[in-house]
Amino acid sequence: MKIGIIGLGRMGMNMARRLLKNGHEVVAYNRTFEKTQEIEKEGAIGAQTLDELVNHLSERRIVWIMLPAGNPTDEYVEMLSKILSKGDMIIDGSNGFYKDDLRRAAYLEKSGINYVDAGVSGGIWGLEVGYCTMIGGKLEDFKYIEPILKALAPEEGYMYCGDTGSGHYTKMIHNGIEYALMESYGEGFEILKSSPYGANLDLNKVAHIWNHGSVIRSWLLELLESAFEEDGTLSNIKGYVDDSGEGRWTVKEAVDLGVSANVIAYSLFKRFESRQDDLFSDKVIAALRKEFGGHKIYKEDDKIDPTGEKDLNM
């Protein structure tokens, strides 16, 4: 199939590469053209404008947006709505909020443009391993793009979740669980490090043996093993942990539904606390986020804006 991809960041670029390797045609656009030129060298068609991207696509065009959730995605949906045609499709692959999906789908429906929300998990490892993908929207749209989803995902790694918003809703809960899992690992390793045995205990080896037969083995723990191998005490990482929205939305949803979500809520509040203290458990979480998603880590001597609005080291 032929697909347009907007946004060649950490995930968008590798998604384009995986599609190319699986025989699909990719038309790529990025605000900074240097990244577009990079993927052109690997077989993609580069576009310098959105009009050019749309003109390169076949009828019943598919455009996959891989941009930050919220306003950046809204801006491109608005621009595309003016140049796409009836029957074309926009897929939002951001970590978006499901209520934004409902609003966008209703807006695009007036022009006959289809909208699909795709919750995508896989981080910077997706090129090699594949992207677990959760899809919301019309069933016929899901079936139409299924060859693309098969190429992106590992075996049995994608699903149709239901109506518009359900893909991002499912991914939101996925990320809430992720918050809690990482917090649990962080606290456990902090206890080990603080114990009477901590000074002589090799945390890299602990993570390694726990990944061989123990009931808490996981991919996250494998990534933590990798982080400890690089820096056994995480000494050069500041225990400052960002949150990108999904944890907050999950907790708010639990409140609205009257569902107890104590562990997920605590793991979210713990991230807020990390911006005041510098605990080893927070260093573990910061290291894990870098390992699976390429998220920014802060060094011990970095200056940080506590509001999270700007990087003071630029």
N, C-alpha and C positions, 0 to 999 in steps of 0.2 A: 504494500500500500504506500501511498504518498501522504506525508504529513508535514505540517509546518510546526516548528518549535520556536517559541519566543522565550528567551531567557537561557543563557548558556553559563549559568553559575555552577556551583558544586555538583548539583544533581542534573540540571538540564543538559549540560555538556555530555555527561556520561550516558544519559538516556539516549541522546542523539547517536552516540557511538554504538551503543548496544543495538539500536534499531538498524543502523547501517550494516553492522556485522551480521544481522539476521535477514538481510536482503531487502529491507524497506528503503524507500526514497525519502530523504529528509531535506526540507527547505528550512534553513536556519536564519534566525534574526536575533541580534543582540544590540543593545543600545550602543555599546562600544564595539566598533566593527572589527577590532583586532581578534576578538574571540570568534567572530563569524568566520574570519579568514583562517583561523586555526582549524575549525571543523571542516571548512572547504577542502583543505589539504587531505582530509580523510574520506572525501567522497560526497559530502553534502553540497547542496546548492546554496550559496550564500545570498542573502537579500540585505540591501542597505536601507530599505524602507518597508513599512507594512504593506503598502500597495504592491511593491515588487514581490513580497512573500506571497500575497494572495494570488497574484497573476501567475506565479509559478505552479500553483496547485491545480489539480483537476477538479471537475465539478463534483458537488457534494464534498466540499473542502473540509479538512480536519485541521484545526489549529490548536495545539496544546500549549498552554501558558504555564511556564515554570518560573514564577516570580514571587516575591514576598506577598503574604496574604494581606488583604485589606485594600488600602488606596492604590498601591501600585498595580494590583490585578484589576481593580475597578477601572482604572484609567485605560488599560489596554482592552478590556471588554467593551468600553464605550467607543474607542477608536475602531475596533474591529466591527462593531455593530453597524458602522457607517459604510463599510467596504465589502462585507461579506453578503452573500445572497441567501434567499430562502432555501432551506434544506441543508445549508452548511452547518458546521458544528464547532463549538468552542469547548475545550476541556480545560478545567482549572485543576492543575496538579499541585497547588500550594497547600500549606497546612491551614486551609481556610476554615472559617466559621460557617456552620451549616445554614444559619439564617441568611448569610450573604448569598448563598447558593439559591435560596428560594426567591430572593429579591432579583437576582440577575436572571434567573430562568424566566420569571414573569416578564421582565423587561425585554428580553431577547425574543420571547414568544410572539410579541407584537410584529416583529419583522420576519417571523418564520425561521429564525436561527435556533438550532438546538443547543442545549447546554448540558454538559456532563461534569460532575464533580468527582475527582479522583484523589483519594487519600493514598499517598505513596510513602512507603517505608523502605529503607534500604541504605540511606545515607551515601557516604562516599564509597561504599563497598558494592553498590548496586551494579556497576558495570561488570564486575566479576561474578557476583553471586545472583544478581537479579533483584527486581523491585517488587516487593509485596504490595499489591494494588487493590484498593477497595473502591468500587464504582457505584455512584448514585446517578439516577436519571431514568430516561425511558428505556425499557428493555430492548426495544428495537435498535436504539443507539448503541447500547452495550454490545449487542450481537454484531453490529456493523464494525465496531472498532476492535473486536475480539482478536483478530490477527496481530494487532499492535500490542495488545495486552499480553498475549502469549509470548511475543518476542521479548518484552520487557521483564516478565516475571520468571522466577524459577518454576519448576513443575508444581502444579497445584497451588501457585502463589498469587492468584487473583480471583476475585469473586464479584458478582453483581449483588449489591446490598439492598437495592430497592429504589424507591422514588428519589427525586431530587433532594440532595442534602445528606442522604444516608451514607454515602461514601465518606464524606468529611466527618460526619457524626461518628462513624465507626473508628476512623483514624484518630479522632479527638480522644475517645475512650482508650484506644491503644496507647496514646502518648501519656494519658493520665496513669495508666498501669506502669509505663516505662519510668515515670517519675518515682513511683513507689519502689520499684525494683532497684533502681540505682541508689535510692536513699538507704535501703536495707543493706546493700553491699557496702555502702560507705560507712554506715554505723558499725557493721560487723568488723571491718578492717580497722576502724579506729579503736575498737575495744582490744583487738589483737595487738595493735601497735602500742597501746597504753598499758598493756598487761606486764606483769613481772618478767614475762618471756619475750616481750616485744623487741628488746634491744638485739636479741640474737635470732629472732624469727625472720626468715626470708619470706616476705609477703609474696614475691613472685612465685616461689615454689609452692606456697599455700594455694594460690589461685590455680597453679598448674595441676596439683594433685586433686583439687576439688573438681576440676574439669574431667577427671578420669574416674567415672563410676559413682560420684556422689549425687545426692538428690537435688543439689542446688547448682549443678553444672548448667552452663548456658553460654550463648554467644557473647553476651555482655561480660561474663566472667572471663572468657577467652580474650576479649579486648582489654580487660583490666590487667590480665596477665601480661599482655603486650606493653601496656603502659608502665607496669612495674619493672619489666625487663629493661626499659629505656631509662627509668629513674626509680630506683627501689624505694625511695622515701617520698617521691613526688615533691622534692624540696624546692623545685623552681616553679611550682604552680601555686598561684594564689587561690585560696578556697572561695572563689567568687563564682556563683552559678547563676547564669541568666535563665529566664523563662520566656518562652516564645508565644505564650497565649493558650495553648491547648490544655495545660493543667488548670489554669484559671477557669476556662470554659467548662471543663469536666466537673470541677467542684461546684460551680454555679448551677450546672444541670442537676447534680445530685441534690442540691438544696431545693430547686424547683420541683423535683420529682419526689422529694421526701425520702430519698435513699441514703442510708448511712454509707459514707465513704471516708472513714476516719484516716486510713493510712495514706490515701491519695491526697487528702486535704493537708495532712501534716507534712507530707513531702513537698507540697507547694509552699507552705509557710516556712519550711526549712530553707528553701531557696531565698526567700526574702531575708531570713536571718543570716544567710551566708554573706550578705553585703555589709554586715556589721562585724562579724567574727571571722576567724580564719582557721576553721577546724579541719582536721585531717579527713574527716568524712566528706567535707565539701570539696577538698582537693581530689578525692576519688571520683566524685560525680563530675567535676570539671574535666578530669582526665578522660573519663568515659565518653563524655559528649564530644570531645575532640577526636577520640578514636573512631566512633561510629559515624559521626556526622561532619567532622571537620570544623566543628564550632570553635570560635575564638576562645583561647585561654589567656588569662592574665598572669603575667610574671609578678614575682614578689615586689619588684620596684616600680611596677606600672601605677600610674595615677588613674583613678576610676571616678567617673561621675556617678554618684549614688543613685541618681534618678534613672540611669541607664540610657539617657537621651543622646550622649555623645561620648566618643572615645577621646580622652584627654591626651593620648599619646600620639595623635596624628600631627 
